[in-house]
Amino acid sequence: MEMITVGIEKGLLSEETIKSSQELDRLLNSYHKEAIGLSHVKN
């Protein structure tokens, strides 16, 4: 929700919005890599 709020208040191209988006991307990529690793362990 933070990224949405910042994007609305400061604009989608603000540095803070972009940093929040990049952090979300990093977290999602990390989660995805972990999920793939766990699925390979189960098989």
Gaussian input, Z-matrix of N, CA and C with variables (Angstrom, degrees):
# hf/3-21g

backbone

0 1
 N
 C     1     B1
 C     2     B2     1     A1
 N     3     B3     2     A2     1     D1
 C     4     B4     3     A3     2     D2
 C     5     B5     4     A4     3     D3
 N     6     B6     5     A5     4     D4
 C     7     B7     6     A6     5     D5
 C     8     B8     7     A7     6     D6
 N     9     B9     8     A8     7     D7
 C    10    B10     9     A9     8     D8
 C    11    B11    10    A10     9     D9
 N    12    B12    11    A11    10    D10
 C    13    B13    12    A12    11    D11
 C    14    B14    13    A13    12    D12
 N    15    B15    14    A14    13    D13
 C    16    B16    15    A15    14    D14
 C    17    B17    16    A16    15    D15
 N    18    B18    17    A17    16    D16
 C    19    B19    18    A18    17    D17
 C    20    B20    19    A19    18    D18
 N    21    B21    20    A20    19    D19
 C    22    B22    21    A21    20    D20
 C    23    B23    22    A22    21    D21
 N    24    B24    23    A23    22    D22
 C    25    B25    24    A24    23    D23
 C    26    B26    25    A25    24    D24
 N    27    B27    26    A26    25    D25
 C    28    B28    27    A27    26    D26
 C    29    B29    28    A28    27    D27
 N    30    B30    29    A29    28    D28
 C    31    B31    30    A30    29    D29
 C    32    B32    31    A31    30    D30
 N    33    B33    32    A32    31    D31
 C    34    B34    33    A33    32    D32
 C    35    B35    34    A34    33    D33
 N    36    B36    35    A35    34    D34
 C    37    B37    36    A36    35    D35
 C    38    B38    37    A37    36    D36
 N    39    B39    38    A38    37    D37
 C    40    B40    39    A39    38    D38
 C    41    B41    40    A40    39    D39
 N    42    B42    41    A41    40    D40
 C    43    B43    42    A42    41    D41
 C    44    B44    43    A43    42    D42
 N    45    B45    44    A44    43    D43
 C    46    B46    45    A45    44    D44
 C    47    B47    46    A46    45    D45
 N    48    B48    47    A47    46    D46
 C    49    B49    48    A48    47    D47
 C    50    B50    49    A49    48    D48
 N    51    B51    50    A50    49    D49
 C    52    B52    51    A51    50    D50
 C    53    B53    52    A52    51    D51
 N    54    B54    53    A53    52    D52
 C    55    B55    54    A54    53    D53
 C    56    B56    55    A55    54    D54
 N    57    B57    56    A56    55    D55
 C    58    B58    57    A57    56    D56
 C    59    B59    58    A58    57    D57
 N    60    B60    59    A59    58    D58
 C    61    B61    60    A60    59    D59
 C    62    B62    61    A61    60    D60
 N    63    B63    62    A62    61    D61
 C    64    B64    63    A63    62    D62
 C    65    B65    64    A64    63    D63
 N    66    B66    65    A65    64    D64
 C    67    B67    66    A66    65    D65
 C    68    B68    67    A67    66    D66
 N    69    B69    68    A68    67    D67
 C    70    B70    69    A69    68    D68
 C    71    B71    70    A70    69    D69
 N    72    B72    71    A71    70    D70
 C    73    B73    72    A72    71    D71
 C    74    B74    73    A73    72    D72
 N    75    B75    74    A74    73    D73
 C    76    B76    75    A75    74    D74
 C    77    B77    76    A76    75    D75
 N    78    B78    77    A77    76    D76
 C    79    B79    78    A78    77    D77
 C    80    B80    79    A79    78    D78
 N    81    B81    80    A80    79    D79
 C    82    B82    81    A81    80    D80
 C    83    B83    82    A82    81    D81
 N    84    B84    83    A83    82    D82
 C    85    B85    84    A84    83    D83
 C    86    B86    85    A85    84    D84
 N    87    B87    86    A86    85    D85
 C    88    B88    87    A87    86    D86
 C    89    B89    88    A88    87    D87
 N    90    B90    89    A89    88    D88
 C    91    B91    90    A90    89    D89
 C    92    B92    91    A91    90    D90
 N    93    B93    92    A92    91    D91
 C    94    B94    93    A93    92    D92
 C    95    B95    94    A94    93    D93
 N    96    B96    95    A95    94    D94
 C    97    B97    96    A96    95    D95
 C    98    B98    97    A97    96    D96
 N    99    B99    98    A98    97    D97
 C   100   B100    99    A99    98    D98
 C   101   B101   100   A100    99    D99
 N   102   B102   101   A101   100   D100
 C   103   B103   102   A102   101   D101
 C   104   B104   103   A103   102   D102
 N   105   B105   104   A104   103   D103
 C   106   B106   105   A105   104   D104
 C   107   B107   106   A106   105   D105
 N   108   B108   107   A107   106   D106
 C   109   B109   108   A108   107   D107
 C   110   B110   109   A109   108   D108
 N   111   B111   110   A110   109   D109
 C   112   B112   111   A111   110   D110
 C   113   B113   112   A112   111   D111
 N   114   B114   113   A113   112   D112
 C   115   B115   114   A114   113   D113
 C   116   B116   115   A115   114   D114
 N   117   B117   116   A116   115   D115
 C   118   B118   117   A117   116   D116
 C   119   B119   118   A118   117   D117
 N   120   B120   119   A119   118   D118
 C   121   B121   120   A120   119   D119
 C   122   B122   121   A121   120   D120
 N   123   B123   122   A122   121   D121
 C   124   B124   123   A123   122   D122
 C   125   B125   124   A124   123   D123
 N   126   B126   125   A125   124   D124
 C   127   B127   126   A126   125   D125
 C   128   B128   127   A127   126   D126

   B1=1.4487
   B2=1.5248
   B3=1.3097
   B4=1.4590
   B5=1.5227
   B6=1.3341
   B7=1.4570
   B8=1.5257
   B9=1.3119
   B10=1.4685
   B11=1.5279
   B12=1.3164
   B13=1.4626
   B14=1.5207
   B15=1.3236
   B16=1.4638
   B17=1.5249
   B18=1.3236
   B19=1.4593
   B20=1.5174
   B21=1.3186
   B22=1.4660
   B23=1.5248
   B24=1.3309
   B25=1.4646
   B26=1.5222
   B27=1.3396
   B28=1.4644
   B29=1.5228
   B30=1.3312
   B31=1.4600
   B32=1.5170
   B33=1.3220
   B34=1.4619
   B35=1.5205
   B36=1.3227
   B37=1.4618
   B38=1.5260
   B39=1.3324
   B40=1.4647
   B41=1.5293
   B42=1.3094
   B43=1.4656
   B44=1.5285
   B45=1.3150
   B46=1.4696
   B47=1.5341
   B48=1.3365
   B49=1.4638
   B50=1.5224
   B51=1.3159
   B52=1.4674
   B53=1.5231
   B54=1.3260
   B55=1.4666
   B56=1.5295
   B57=1.3279
   B58=1.4677
   B59=1.5220
   B60=1.3224
   B61=1.4616
   B62=1.5257
   B63=1.3188
   B64=1.4625
   B65=1.5221
   B66=1.3140
   B67=1.4663
   B68=1.5288
   B69=1.3187
   B70=1.4612
   B71=1.5254
   B72=1.3271
   B73=1.4669
   B74=1.5263
   B75=1.3432
   B76=1.4615
   B77=1.5279
   B78=1.3178
   B79=1.4635
   B80=1.5271
   B81=1.3260
   B82=1.4679
   B83=1.5244
   B84=1.3284
   B85=1.4625
   B86=1.5220
   B87=1.3196
   B88=1.4592
   B89=1.5241
   B90=1.3196
   B91=1.4629
   B92=1.5241
   B93=1.3223
   B94=1.4629
   B95=1.5308
   B96=1.3255
   B97=1.4692
   B98=1.5257
   B99=1.3229
   B100=1.4683
   B101=1.5268
   B102=1.3254
   B103=1.4653
   B104=1.5218
   B105=1.3178
   B106=1.4644
   B107=1.5254
   B108=1.3230
   B109=1.4600
   B110=1.5144
   B111=1.3150
   B112=1.4590
   B113=1.5217
   B114=1.3302
   B115=1.4674
   B116=1.5217
   B117=1.3308
   B118=1.4619
   B119=1.5330
   B120=1.3142
   B121=1.4636
   B122=1.5272
   B123=1.3261
   B124=1.4619
   B125=1.5233
   B126=1.3245
   B127=1.4707
   B128=1.4698
   A1=111.22
   A2=117.23
   A3=120.27
   A4=111.06
   A5=116.96
   A6=120.15
   A7=110.37
   A8=117.55
   A9=121.15
   A10=110.07
   A11=116.32
   A12=120.70
   A13=110.94
   A14=116.85
   A15=120.81
   A16=110.13
   A17=116.78
   A18=120.48
   A19=112.33
   A20=116.85
   A21=120.75
   A22=110.55
   A23=115.98
   A24=119.95
   A25=113.09
   A26=117.57
   A27=120.23
   A28=113.81
   A29=116.45
   A30=120.18
   A31=111.02
   A32=114.49
   A33=119.84
   A34=113.14
   A35=117.48
   A36=120.46
   A37=112.93
   A38=117.01
   A39=119.18
   A40=109.58
   A41=115.12
   A42=120.77
   A43=111.30
   A44=116.69
   A45=120.68
   A46=111.45
   A47=116.63
   A48=120.39
   A49=110.10
   A50=116.30
   A51=120.74
   A52=110.38
   A53=117.56
   A54=120.44
   A55=111.25
   A56=117.04
   A57=120.32
   A58=110.60
   A59=116.29
   A60=121.30
   A61=110.82
   A62=116.67
   A63=120.73
   A64=111.19
   A65=117.32
   A66=120.98
   A67=110.26
   A68=116.90
   A69=120.42
   A70=110.22
   A71=117.44
   A72=121.09
   A73=110.81
   A74=116.03
   A75=120.61
   A76=110.80
   A77=116.47
   A78=120.66
   A79=111.78
   A80=116.73
   A81=120.01
   A82=111.31
   A83=117.14
   A84=120.36
   A85=111.02
   A86=116.54
   A87=121.17
   A88=110.74
   A89=116.56
   A90=121.53
   A91=110.44
   A92=116.29
   A93=121.11
   A94=110.59
   A95=116.99
   A96=120.29
   A97=110.70
   A98=116.23
   A99=120.98
   A100=110.29
   A101=116.84
   A102=121.01
   A103=110.80
   A104=117.43
   A105=120.92
   A106=109.60
   A107=116.40
   A108=120.53
   A109=111.81
   A110=117.00
   A111=120.57
   A112=111.39
   A113=117.57
   A114=119.55
   A115=110.62
   A116=117.54
   A117=120.04
   A118=111.52
   A119=116.46
   A120=120.59
   A121=110.16
   A122=117.47
   A123=121.77
   A124=111.87
   A125=117.62
   A126=120.46
   A127=111.43
   D1=-29.97
   D2=-177.96
   D3=-58.90
   D4=-45.22
   D5=-178.05
   D6=-62.46
   D7=-39.69
   D8=179.35
   D9=-63.53
   D10=-45.69
   D11=-179.91
   D12=-61.92
   D13=-46.89
   D14=179.58
   D15=-62.79
   D16=-42.25
   D17=179.25
   D18=-61.36
   D19=-39.88
   D20=178.99
   D21=-69.62
   D22=-43.94
   D23=-174.71
   D24=-77.35
   D25=-37.73
   D26=-172.74
   D27=-111.99
   D28=-9.64
   D29=179.81
   D30=102.08
   D31=152.29
   D32=-176.13
   D33=-70.61
   D34=-20.07
   D35=-178.89
   D36=-101.33
   D37=8.42
   D38=178.73
   D39=-69.30
   D40=151.50
   D41=-179.40
   D42=-58.66
   D43=-40.01
   D44=-178.74
   D45=-66.07
   D46=-40.85
   D47=178.11
   D48=-64.39
   D49=-44.25
   D50=-179.17
   D51=-63.87
   D52=-41.93
   D53=178.32
   D54=-63.47
   D55=-40.64
   D56=177.13
   D57=-63.14
   D58=-41.63
   D59=179.13
   D60=-63.80
   D61=-42.64
   D62=179.08
   D63=-65.47
   D64=-38.38
   D65=177.65
   D66=-65.76
   D67=-41.77
   D68=176.53
   D69=-61.78
   D70=-43.64
   D71=177.05
   D72=-58.10
   D73=-44.75
   D74=-179.61
   D75=-61.46
   D76=-44.53
   D77=-179.75
   D78=-65.92
   D79=-42.25
   D80=178.93
   D81=-65.63
   D82=-40.33
   D83=177.47
   D84=-63.71
   D85=-41.84
   D86=178.02
   D87=-62.79
   D88=-45.10
   D89=178.12
   D90=-60.78
   D91=-44.86
   D92=-178.40
   D93=-62.45
   D94=-44.40
   D95=178.43
   D96=-61.47
   D97=-41.24
   D98=178.97
   D99=-64.93
   D100=-43.56
   D101=-179.71
   D102=-63.32
   D103=-40.38
   D104=178.07
   D105=-64.61
   D106=-43.33
   D107=178.90
   D108=-60.84
   D109=-42.07
   D110=179.75
   D111=-67.81
   D112=-36.01
   D113=-179.86
   D114=-68.34
   D115=-32.17
   D116=177.67
   D117=-72.24
   D118=-32.34
   D119=179.11
   D120=-68.09
   D121=-37.09
   D122=-177.95
   D123=-69.17
   D124=-29.04
   D125=-176.06
   D126=-83.22

